Amino acid sequence: MTTVDINGVVLGAESFGGGGGAPPVLLVGGTTMLSWPGALCEHLAAGGRRAVRYDLRDSGESTTTDPQAPAYTLRDLAADAAALAGTLGGRPAHLAGIGVGGMVAQVAVLDHPGLFSALTLVSTRAVAPGPPDDDLPDHDRATMRRLFAHPMPDWTDREAVAEFAAAGAAMGCARAGIDPVAPPPVLAARPTR
């Protein structure tokens, strides 16, 4: 674990594998980097990539202000992702976002397209205002009720945030029938370059 000073804030980050020439994969979590399991990050690194996951502002090792009244916007979070991508060796990064990190990733790619080579979104929504397209499903209401029934953690307590994130991820994995520890079959079957 390390910290990176970007845009006047400190972001907690963790890098897996990859020398100077490895293609970078920047992983934007659903607030905390722990939304991206270490086993997945290690799997990406074993495939010849440099995987970097990080904590958004107000979580984990990143700068904490008042998460109930943040003094930043989604666009600021996207600028953080872009600035972090710019430090990853001078080549465009594959950007992946999960949950709220997916919303951050969408804005980052729209605002800074030259910094990214690809975009992967997991368990997120479009960030455009208004209702989703008619052909896109909404969140499962029963799952959302269970997810938001958990009390919010103290966002300055790393362990509490990790437990909160893990509980939410486990709930999503259970709903989708996914083993959160097993490598994703698509990644395991894809040849490396």
MIDOSE-1310 file (N, C-alpha, C; in nm, 2 decimals, decimal comma, always signed):
residues 193
mttv	+0,09/-0,12/+0,00/+0,00/+0,00/+0,00/+0,09/+0,12/+0,00; +0,05/+0,22/-0,08/+0,12/+0,35/-0,08/+0,02/+0,46/-0,09; +0,06/+0,58/-0,09/-0,03/+0,69/-0,11/+0,03/+0,78/-0,22; -0,06/+0,85/-0,29/-0,02/+0,93/-0,40/-0,08/+1,07/-0,39
ding	+0,00/+1,17/-0,40/-0,05/+1,31/-0,39/-0,10/+1,35/-0,53; -0,23/+1,38/-0,54/-0,29/+1,41/-0,67/-0,40/+1,52/-0,65; -0,40/+1,62/-0,73/-0,51/+1,72/-0,72/-0,53/+1,78/-0,58; -0,43/+1,79/-0,51/-0,44/+1,85/-0,37/-0,49/+1,75/-0,27
vvlg	-0,50/+1,62/-0,30/-0,55/+1,52/-0,20/-0,45/+1,41/-0,21; -0,46/+1,32/-0,11/-0,38/+1,20/-0,10/-0,48/+1,08/-0,13; -0,44/+1,00/-0,22/-0,51/+0,88/-0,25/-0,44/+0,75/-0,21; -0,50/+0,67/-0,13/-0,44/+0,54/-0,10/-0,45/+0,45/-0,22
aesf	-0,33/+0,39/-0,26/-0,33/+0,30/-0,38/-0,25/+0,18/-0,36; -0,28/+0,08/-0,43/-0,20/-0,05/-0,43/-0,18/-0,10/-0,57; -0,05/-0,13/-0,60/-0,02/-0,18/-0,73/+0,02/-0,33/-0,73; -0,02/-0,40/-0,83/+0,01/-0,54/-0,85/+0,08/-0,56/-0,98
gggg	+0,20/-0,62/-0,97/+0,28/-0,67/-1,09/+0,32/-0,56/-1,18; +0,36/-0,61/-1,30/+0,39/-0,52/-1,41/+0,52/-0,43/-1,39; +0,61/-0,46/-1,48/+0,73/-0,37/-1,49/+0,69/-0,24/-1,57; +0,79/-0,17/-1,61/+0,76/-0,04/-1,68/+0,68/-0,05/-1,80
gapp	+0,69/-0,17/-1,87/+0,62/-0,18/-2,00/+0,49/-0,25/-1,99; +0,45/-0,30/-1,88/+0,32/-0,37/-1,86/+0,20/-0,28/-1,89; +0,10/-0,32/-1,96/-0,02/-0,24/-1,98/-0,09/-0,21/-1,85; -0,12/-0,09/-1,82/-0,18/-0,06/-1,69/-0,33/-0,08/-1,69
vllv	-0,38/-0,13/-1,58/-0,53/-0,14/-1,56/-0,56/-0,07/-1,43; -0,63/+0,04/-1,44/-0,67/+0,12/-1,32/-0,81/+0,08/-1,28; -0,82/+0,04/-1,15/-0,94/-0,01/-1,09/-1,00/+0,09/-0,99; -1,12/+0,15/-1,03/-1,19/+0,24/-0,95/-1,29/+0,17/-0,87
ggtt	-1,28/+0,17/-0,74/-1,37/+0,09/-0,65/-1,50/+0,16/-0,62; -1,59/+0,09/-0,56/-1,71/+0,14/-0,51/-1,68/+0,21/-0,38; -1,61/+0,31/-0,38/-1,55/+0,40/-0,27/-1,42/+0,34/-0,23; -1,41/+0,22/-0,20/-1,28/+0,17/-0,15/-1,22/+0,07/-0,25
mlsw	-1,08/+0,07/-0,25/-1,01/-0,02/-0,33/-1,05/-0,17/-0,31; -1,10/-0,20/-0,19/-1,13/-0,34/-0,15/-1,25/-0,39/-0,23; -1,31/-0,31/-0,31/-1,42/-0,35/-0,40/-1,36/-0,45/-0,50; -1,23/-0,43/-0,53/-1,16/-0,52/-0,63/-1,08/-0,62/-0,54
pgal	-1,12/-0,74/-0,54/-1,05/-0,84/-0,46/-0,90/-0,86/-0,50; -0,82/-0,88/-0,40/-0,67/-0,90/-0,42/-0,65/-1,01/-0,52; -0,73/-1,12/-0,51/-0,70/-1,23/-0,60/-0,72/-1,19/-0,74; -0,82/-1,11/-0,77/-0,84/-1,06/-0,91/-0,72/-0,97/-0,95
cehl	-0,68/-0,88/-0,86/-0,56/-0,80/-0,90/-0,44/-0,88/-0,93; -0,42/-0,98/-0,85/-0,30/-1,07/-0,87/-0,32/-1,15/-1,00; -0,44/-1,19/-1,03/-0,47/-1,26/-1,16/-0,43/-1,17/-1,28; -0,47/-1,04/-1,27/-0,44/-0,95/-1,38/-0,29/-0,93/-1,39
aagg	-0,22/-0,92/-1,28/-0,08/-0,90/-1,28/-0,01/-1,03/-1,34; -0,06/-1,15/-1,30/+0,00/-1,27/-1,36/-0,02/-1,28/-1,51; -0,12/-1,20/-1,56/-0,14/-1,20/-1,71/-0,06/-1,10/-1,78; +0,04/-1,04/-1,71/+0,13/-0,94/-1,77/+0,08/-0,80/-1,77
rrav	-0,01/-0,77/-1,67/-0,06/-0,63/-1,66/-0,01/-0,57/-1,53; -0,02/-0,44/-1,52/+0,00/-0,37/-1,40/-0,14/-0,33/-1,35; -0,19/-0,39/-1,24/-0,32/-0,35/-1,19/-0,30/-0,26/-1,07; -0,37/-0,15/-1,07/-0,36/-0,05/-0,97/-0,50/-0,02/-0,92
rydl	-0,53/-0,05/-0,79/-0,66/-0,02/-0,73/-0,63/+0,10/-0,63; -0,74/+0,18/-0,60/-0,72/+0,29/-0,51/-0,85/+0,32/-0,44; -0,83/+0,39/-0,33/-0,95/+0,44/-0,25/-0,99/+0,58/-0,30; -1,12/+0,59/-0,33/-1,17/+0,73/-0,36/-1,16/+0,82/-0,24
rdsg	-1,17/+0,94/-0,26/-1,17/+1,04/-0,14/-1,27/+0,99/-0,04; -1,24/+1,02/+0,09/-1,32/+0,99/+0,20/-1,34/+0,84/+0,23; -1,24/+0,76/+0,19/-1,24/+0,62/+0,22/-1,10/+0,57/+0,23; -1,08/+0,46/+0,31/-0,95/+0,40/+0,33/-0,84/+0,49/+0,36
estt	-0,73/+0,49/+0,29/-0,61/+0,57/+0,31/-0,62/+0,70/+0,24; -0,72/+0,73/+0,17/-0,73/+0,86/+0,10/-0,77/+0,97/+0,19; -0,75/+1,10/+0,14/-0,79/+1,21/+0,22/-0,94/+1,20/+0,26; -0,96/+1,23/+0,39/-1,10/+1,23/+0,44/-1,13/+1,37/+0,49
tdpq	-1,25/+1,41/+0,44/-1,31/+1,54/+0,49/-1,43/+1,50/+0,57; -1,55/+1,54/+0,52/-1,67/+1,50/+0,58/-1,75/+1,43/+0,47; -1,76/+1,30/+0,48/-1,83/+1,22/+0,37/-1,98/+1,25/+0,37; -2,03/+1,31/+0,48/-2,17/+1,34/+0,47/-2,20/+1,48/+0,40
apay	-2,09/+1,56/+0,39/-2,10/+1,68/+0,32/-1,97/+1,71/+0,24; -1,95/+1,63/+0,13/-1,82/+1,64/+0,06/-1,81/+1,77/-0,01; -1,68/+1,82/-0,01/-1,65/+1,95/-0,08/-1,60/+1,92/-0,22; -1,64/+1,82/-0,29/-1,60/+1,78/-0,42/-1,71/+1,72/-0,50
tlrd	-1,70/+1,70/-0,63/-1,80/+1,65/-0,71/-1,76/+1,52/-0,78; -1,85/+1,46/-0,85/-1,82/+1,35/-0,93/-1,71/+1,38/-1,03; -1,71/+1,50/-1,09/-1,61/+1,54/-1,18/-1,47/+1,55/-1,12; -1,47/+1,59/-0,99/-1,34/+1,59/-0,92/-1,29/+1,45/-0,90
laad	-1,37/+1,36/-0,87/-1,33/+1,22/-0,85/-1,28/+1,16/-0,99; -1,35/+1,20/-1,10/-1,30/+1,16/-1,23/-1,16/+1,22/-1,26; -1,14/+1,35/-1,22/-1,01/+1,41/-1,24/-0,90/+1,34/-1,16; -0,94/+1,29/-1,04/-0,84/+1,21/-0,96/-0,80/+1,08/-1,04
aaal	-0,90/+1,01/-1,10/-0,87/+0,89/-1,18/-0,78/+0,92/-1,29; -0,81/+1,03/-1,36/-0,73/+1,07/-1,48/-0,59/+1,11/-1,44; -0,58/+1,18/-1,33/-0,44/+1,22/-1,28/-0,36/+1,09/-1,24; -0,43/+1,00/-1,18/-0,36/+0,87/-1,14/-0,32/+0,79/-1,26
agtl	-0,41/+0,79/-1,36/-0,38/+0,72/-1,48/-0,26/+0,78/-1,55; -0,25/+0,91/-1,54/-0,13/+0,98/-1,60/+0,00/+0,95/-1,54; +0,00/+0,89/-1,42/+0,12/+0,85/-1,35/+0,17/+0,71/-1,38; +0,09/+0,64/-1,46/+0,12/+0,49/-1,48/+0,20/+0,46/-1,60
ggrp	+0,29/+0,54/-1,64/+0,39/+0,50/-1,74/+0,38/+0,55/-1,88; +0,29/+0,65/-1,89/+0,29/+0,72/-2,02/+0,20/+0,65/-2,13; +0,14/+0,54/-2,10/+0,05/+0,48/-2,20/-0,09/+0,48/-2,15; -0,19/+0,48/-2,24/-0,33/+0,48/-2,19/-0,35/+0,36/-2,11
ahla	-0,44/+0,37/-2,01/-0,47/+0,27/-1,91/-0,61/+0,21/-1,95; -0,63/+0,08/-1,92/-0,76/+0,02/-1,92/-0,82/+0,07/-1,79; -0,94/+0,13/-1,80/-1,01/+0,18/-1,68/-1,13/+0,09/-1,65; -1,14/+0,04/-1,52/-1,25/-0,04/-1,48/-1,31/+0,02/-1,36
gigv	-1,44/+0,03/-1,35/-1,51/+0,09/-1,24/-1,62/+0,00/-1,19; -1,64/-0,01/-1,06/-1,74/-0,09/-1,00/-1,83/-0,01/-0,91; -1,96/-0,02/-0,91/-2,05/+0,06/-0,83/-2,03/+0,20/-0,86; -2,02/+0,29/-0,76/-2,00/+0,43/-0,78/-1,87/+0,46/-0,86
ggmv	-1,77/+0,36/-0,85/-1,65/+0,38/-0,93/-1,68/+0,37/-1,07; -1,78/+0,30/-1,11/-1,82/+0,29/-1,25/-1,87/+0,43/-1,30; -1,94/+0,50/-1,21/-1,98/+0,64/-1,25/-1,86/+0,73/-1,26; -1,77/+0,72/-1,17/-1,65/+0,79/-1,18/-1,57/+0,76/-1,31
aqva	-1,56/+0,63/-1,34/-1,49/+0,59/-1,46/-1,56/+0,65/-1,59; -1,69/+0,65/-1,60/-1,76/+0,70/-1,72/-1,72/+0,85/-1,74; -1,73/+0,92/-1,63/-1,70/+1,07/-1,65/-1,55/+1,09/-1,68; -1,46/+1,01/-1,62/-1,32/+1,02/-1,65/-1,29/+0,99/-1,79
vldh	-1,35/+0,89/-1,85/-1,33/+0,86/-1,99/-1,38/+0,97/-2,08; -1,50/+1,02/-2,05/-1,56/+1,13/-2,13/-1,47/+1,25/-2,12; -1,42/+1,29/-2,00/-1,35/+1,41/-1,98/-1,20/+1,40/-2,03; -1,14/+1,28/-2,03/-1,00/+1,26/-2,05/-0,98/+1,14/-2,14
pglf	-1,04/+1,13/-2,26/-1,04/+1,01/-2,35/-0,89/+0,97/-2,39; -0,80/+1,06/-2,40/-0,67/+1,02/-2,44/-0,59/+0,94/-2,34; -0,64/+0,94/-2,21/-0,57/+0,87/-2,10/-0,61/+0,72/-2,09; -0,71/+0,68/-2,16/-0,77/+0,55/-2,14/-0,78/+0,47/-2,28
salt	-0,75/+0,34/-2,27/-0,76/+0,26/-2,39/-0,88/+0,18/-2,40; -0,94/+0,15/-2,28/-1,07/+0,07/-2,27/-1,14/+0,11/-2,14; -1,27/+0,07/-2,14/-1,35/+0,09/-2,02/-1,43/-0,03/-1,99; -1,42/-0,08/-1,87/-1,50/-0,19/-1,82/-1,59/-0,14/-1,70
lvst	-1,72/-0,17/-1,71/-1,81/-0,12/-1,60/-1,87/-0,25/-1,54; -1,88/-0,25/-1,40/-1,94/-0,36/-1,33/-2,03/-0,30/-1,23; -2,16/-0,35/-1,22/-2,26/-0,32/-1,12/-2,27/-0,17/-1,11; -2,29/-0,10/-1,21/-2,30/+0,05/-1,21/-2,42/+0,09/-1,30
rava	-2,44/+0,22/-1,31/-2,54/+0,28/-1,39/-2,48/+0,39/-1,48; -2,56/+0,43/-1,57/-2,52/+0,55/-1,65/-2,53/+0,67/-1,56; -2,45/+0,77/-1,59/-2,45/+0,89/-1,50/-2,53/+1,00/-1,56; -2,59/+0,98/-1,68/-2,67/+1,09/-1,74/-2,79/+1,11/-1,65
pgpp	-2,84/+1,23/-1,64/-2,96/+1,26/-1,56/-3,08/+1,20/-1,63; -3,18/+1,18/-1,54/-3,31/+1,12/-1,59/-3,32/+0,97/-1,58; -3,43/+0,92/-1,61/-3,45/+0,77/-1,60/-3,36/+0,70/-1,69; -3,33/+0,57/-1,66/-3,25/+0,49/-1,75/-3,33/+0,45/-1,87
dddl	-3,26/+0,41/-1,98/-3,33/+0,37/-2,10/-3,43/+0,26/-2,06; -3,54/+0,25/-2,14/-3,64/+0,15/-2,12/-3,59/+0,01/-2,13; -3,49/-0,01/-2,21/-3,44/-0,15/-2,23/-3,33/-0,19/-2,12; -3,30/-0,10/-2,03/-3,20/-0,14/-1,93/-3,27/-0,17/-1,80
pdhd	-3,24/-0,28/-1,73/-3,30/-0,31/-1,61/-3,27/-0,22/-1,50; -3,36/-0,20/-1,40/-3,33/-0,12/-1,28/-3,26/-0,21/-1,18; -3,21/-0,16/-1,07/-3,15/-0,24/-0,97/-3,26/-0,33/-0,91; -3,22/-0,44/-0,86/-3,32/-0,53/-0,80/-3,36/-0,47/-0,66
ratm	-3,48/-0,44/-0,65/-3,53/-0,36/-0,53/-3,50/-0,44/-0,40; -3,52/-0,57/-0,40/-3,50/-0,64/-0,27/-3,36/-0,64/-0,23; -3,27/-0,65/-0,33/-3,12/-0,65/-0,30/-3,09/-0,51/-0,25; -3,14/-0,40/-0,31/-3,11/-0,27/-0,27/-3,16/-0,24/-0,13
rrlf	-3,28/-0,29/-0,09/-3,33/-0,28/+0,05/-3,23/-0,35/+0,14; -3,19/-0,47/+0,11/-3,09/-0,54/+0,20/-2,96/-0,46/+0,21; -2,91/-0,41/+0,10/-2,78/-0,34/+0,10/-2,79/-0,21/+0,18; -2,90/-0,14/+0,17/-2,91/-0,01/+0,24/-2,97/-0,03/+0,38
ahpm	-3,00/-0,15/+0,42/-3,04/-0,18/+0,56/-2,92/-0,18/+0,66; -2,80/-0,20/+0,60/-2,68/-0,20/+0,68/-2,65/-0,05/+0,72; -2,62/-0,03/+0,85/-2,58/+0,11/+0,88/-2,45/+0,15/+0,81; -2,44/+0,28/+0,78/-2,32/+0,33/+0,72/-2,21/+0,33/+0,82
pdwt	-2,09/+0,29/+0,77/-1,97/+0,28/+0,86/-1,92/+0,42/+0,89; -1,83/+0,43/+0,99/-1,75/+0,54/+1,01/-1,64/+0,54/+0,90; -1,66/+0,64/+0,80/-1,57/+0,64/+0,68/-1,43/+0,66/+0,71; -1,39/+0,70/+0,83/-1,25/+0,72/+0,86/-1,19/+0,60/+0,93
drea	-1,28/+0,49/+0,95/-1,23/+0,37/+1,01/-1,21/+0,26/+0,90; -1,09/+0,24/+0,86/-1,06/+0,15/+0,75/-1,12/+0,01/+0,76; -1,11/-0,04/+0,88/-1,17/-0,18/+0,90/-1,32/-0,18/+0,89; -1,39/-0,07/+0,94/-1,53/-0,06/+0,93/-1,58/-0,05/+0,78
vaef	-1,50/+0,03/+0,70/-1,53/+0,05/+0,56/-1,51/-0,08/+0,49; -1,40/-0,15/+0,52/-1,37/-0,28/+0,45/-1,48/-0,38/+0,48; -1,53/-0,39/+0,60/-1,64/-0,48/+0,63/-1,77/-0,44/+0,56; -1,80/-0,31/+0,55/-1,91/-0,26/+0,48/-1,91/-0,30/+0,34
aaag	-1,79/-0,27/+0,27/-1,77/-0,30/+0,13/-1,78/-0,45/+0,11; -1,72/-0,53/+0,19/-1,72/-0,67/+0,17/-1,86/-0,73/+0,18; -1,94/-0,67/+0,28/-2,08/-0,72/+0,29/-2,16/-0,69/+0,17; -2,14/-0,57/+0,11/-2,21/-0,53/-0,01/-2,17/-0,61/-0,13
aamg	-2,04/-0,64/-0,14/-1,99/-0,72/-0,25/-2,04/-0,86/-0,24; -2,04/-0,92/-0,12/-2,08/-1,05/-0,10/-2,23/-1,06/-0,14; -2,31/-0,96/-0,10/-2,45/-0,96/-0,14/-2,47/-0,96/-0,29; -2,39/-0,88/-0,36/-2,40/-0,87/-0,50/-2,36/-1,00/-0,57
cara	-2,25/-1,06/-0,52/-2,20/-1,19/-0,57/-2,30/-1,30/-0,55; -2,36/-1,30/-0,43/-2,46/-1,40/-0,40/-2,58/-1,39/-0,50; -2,62/-1,27/-0,52/-2,74/-1,25/-0,61/-2,70/-1,29/-0,75; -2,58/-1,28/-0,80/-2,54/-1,31/-0,93/-2,49/-1,46/-0,94
gidp	-2,48/-1,53/-0,83/-2,43/-1,66/-0,83/-2,28/-1,67/-0,86; -2,20/-1,57/-0,81/-2,06/-1,56/-0,83/-1,98/-1,60/-0,71; -1,88/-1,67/-0,72/-1,78/-1,70/-0,61/-1,68/-1,58/-0,61; -1,69/-1,50/-0,51/-1,60/-1,38/-0,51/-1,45/-1,40/-0,50
vapp	-1,41/-1,53/-0,46/-1,27/-1,56/-0,45/-1,22/-1,62/-0,58; -1,30/-1,70/-0,65/-1,25/-1,76/-0,77/-1,22/-1,66/-0,88; -1,11/-1,69/-0,96/-1,08/-1,60/-1,07/-1,20/-1,60/-1,17; -1,23/-1,49/-1,23/-1,34/-1,48/-1,33/-1,31/-1,57/-1,44
pvla	-1,40/-1,66/-1,49/-1,37/-1,75/-1,60/-1,33/-1,68/-1,73; -1,38/-1,56/-1,76/-1,34/-1,49/-1,88/-1,20/-1,46/-1,87; -1,15/-1,41/-1,76/-1,01/-1,37/-1,75/-0,92/-1,50/-1,75; -0,96/-1,60/-1,69/-0,88/-1,73/-1,68/-0,87/-1,79/-1,82
arpt	-0,97/-1,77/-1,91/-0,96/-1,83/-2,04/-0,90/-1,74/-2,15; -0,88/-1,61/-2,12/-0,83/-1,52/-2,22/-0,68/-1,53/-2,23; -0,63/-1,55/-2,35/-0,48/-1,55/-2,37/-0,42/-1,42/-2,34; -0,30/-1,42/-2,29/-0,23/-1,30/-2,26/-0,15/-1,26/-2,38
r	-0,12/-1,13/-2,39/-0,04/-1,08/-2,50/+0,10/-1,05/-2,46
